[in-house]
Amino acid sequence: MVSVGTFLSRHSRVHEFGNGFSSADFPNLIAALTISLLGFLLIGLMVMDWQTLLLPDAFTLTGIAVGLFLVFVRAAFLGPTEDQVVLSNHHITLTSPGGVTDHGNVFLTGPEHLIFGRIAAICGAALILLLVRWLYKAIRHREGMGLGDVKLLAMIAAFLGFWPAVLALFFGVLAATAYAIVLLIRGKAAAASKLTFGSFLCIGGLITAQFGNRLIAWYVAFL
């Protein structure tokens, strides 16, 4: 004989898989795995770019694929209406006496919103640096940024999203500018000297991975 309280407590839980682990823990597990893998990739790329001035596709492009895969996994565990976005809200209208028309709502499901949004974030982040690269070449008539940096920012967007990637770019530019100023003051660099911008972008990505959401929320609160 099972009491009503015991019955409700058992059936109000999500599915458990052993050792007290439940499906509700998957979002936190995916988030932790995302940050860990991104940190591993960024630290490795930071060191490689600093020592060799290279950002291998084997890391950046693979990182983009891994980031997207984790997004697909996360999308698979969304609730029925979680992250759903209503694009247009139609109401029932009276077309004639006794006749009504209901066009229905147009919306993106949670998985569609998450997956398509992340793909758009990757493309948007890459386009930002491609535009900067094109403008620099048009003005200075020489290459100023490699495609490796473009792919690196796209990789950060694959793991974190568009606005965190923009924040990572902001921190990367700040760090690179501060380092360049120090070199210029000490006479160890000239205006045309090259910097390993990818390393500084990795630093920006690491900072954003840890504090990005809080910083963005803090900024939005002041708007």
Buried (B, 14 or more C-beta within 10 A) or exposed (E): EEEEEEEEEEEEEEEEEEEEEEEEEBEEEBEEBBBEBBBEBBBBBBEBBEEEBBBBEEBBEEBBEBBBEBBEBBBEBBEEEBBBEEEEEEEEEEEEEEEEEEEEEEBBBBBBBBBEBBBEBBEBBBEBBBEBBEEBEEEEEEEBBBBBBBBBBBBBBBBBBBBBBBBBBBBBBBBBEEBBEEBEEEEEBEEEEEBBBBBBBBBBBBBBBEEBBEBBEEEEEEE
